[in-house]
Amino acid sequence: MVATAAPHLLQLPVRSPELRVLITGGYEIFRSRLEFSFSRKNYATPLRARKLRVECVAKSTELEDLVKDGGDDDNEDDDEVRENDDKVLAHGDSVNGSVSSQRNVSTSGGDSLSLGIREPVYEVVEVKTCGTVAKRKINRRHLLKSSGLRPRDIRSVDPSLWLTNSMPALLVREHAILLNLGSLRAIVMQERVLIFNYNRKGGKAFIDSLLPRLNPTSTNGGPSMPFVLEVVEAALHSRIQRLEHRLWDLEPRVQALLEVLPNRLTADILEELRISKQKLVELGSRAGALKQMLLDILEDTHEVRHICIIGRNCVLKKENDEIECSVPLDKEIAEEEEEEIEMLLENYLQRCESCHGQAERLLDSAKEMEDSIAVNLSSRRLEVSRFELILQVGTFCVAVGALVAGIFGMNLRSYLEEHVFAFWLTTAGIMVGAVLAFYLMYWYLRTRKIL
């Protein structure tokens, strides 16, 4: 027996030359298995297989030397050859199995990496053209596919960015319009609208304004606008109406404060004026931002015409922004809708300018009242300062008379105490001197315009 430390090598003491046929057959079978595994592009197994093949060839040369020298019983050799062949084949299967398991692990790891990126899921309210309302959960990928938008477009309506992206926006894309009006964020498509912040005041006001417009009985037999325009008008109407309601609530309070002030300067009234002024600043900034957005849209004819061709087989020329449609009727309808859109935006622009102007006027009145209060308080502080200065002058004059009294109160003989009228004369002199000194200092301060 030839003993080695490697269990996977062929160690066969051969005594009979006839066993060469058996060894050669087992070796060919083992080589065919290795070549088969290599043909399947198993890169880990062929490397081990080549090592095994080299070692097996080396052992085969050793077996030929042992055949020349002789060996033990033939039956024992046959059993040992079978056992070693089985060990080698089992080891090859285990190597193949380990490599395949590694492949499976790596494949599953790759799948987990590709599926491990969790896309945000938005909970929205979907309103269709027929007026049906339904809550849905939609992920970002499906939203982009269904609306034809790009990932960067979603940032303007993403509800998670309401703190950093609060400026109003109306973005027109090829198949959709993105609305960002404060607490209202929605995506308008040809046959439906997706509302993100439907639980907030802006979303609720928008839904309450949109649903009656989609009711056929609300048109009173008149022509109805396209769904996209209905949604845009409902959004602008709900937003500007909320601003107007806030202005209507603030205006009487500010007017009442302007009538009371500056006669009643109390802490409660001043605090209420500060809160009202803060609300007016916020209202004016929101109305001004919305007004600027409407002005930008009206000045950009490309955006207005892009709204008209949504849902139609029309394109805009890049040279002159002219509308080209495959059907002439669509072009006429688009041109008519362009005028309607401009009139609609102009109407809400006037309402927004009115709201913004009134808020600015009330804010200016509040600021003027604050200036008046500041002047009034300054005049009062000046009076108090003058009175304090007069008291300080009087105190100084009285202190000079007390100095004279202190001098005469010393336990030293001045020979005035022997006269009967010395006390009354000294007292009268101190009082007359204090009054005279007070009037002289007062005249000096008035001459220098200190008092």
Salt bridges, closest charged atoms under 4 A:
GLU28 OE1 - ARG31 NH2 2.33
GLU55 OE1 - HIS8 NE2 3.37
GLU62 OE1 - LYS59 NZ 2.95
ASP72 OD1 - ARG15 NH2 1.40
ASP79 OD1 - ARG82 NH1 3.68
ASP93 OD1 - ARG33 NH2 2.14
GLU119 OE2 - ARG141 NH2 2.54
GLU126 OE2 - ARG136 NH1 3.47
GLU126 OE2 - ARG192 NH1 2.99
ASP153 OD1 - ARG173 NE 3.15
ASP158 OD2 - ARG140 NH2 3.71
GLU174 OE2 - HIS175 NE2 3.67
GLU230 OE1 - ARG213 NH1 3.86
GLU233 OE1 - ARG213 NH1 3.39
GLU244 OE1 - ARG351 NH2 3.01
GLU271 OE2 - ARG274 NH2 2.56
GLU282 OE2 - ARG286 NH2 2.73
ASP321 OD1 - HIS302 ND1 3.20
GLU324 OE2 - LYS317 NZ 2.81
GLU337 OE2 - ARG312 NH2 2.77
GLU338 OE2 - ARG305 NE 3.02
GLU360 OE2 - HIS356 NE2 3.50
GLU370 OE1 - LYS277 NZ 2.71
GLU418 OE2 - ARG413 NH2 3.61
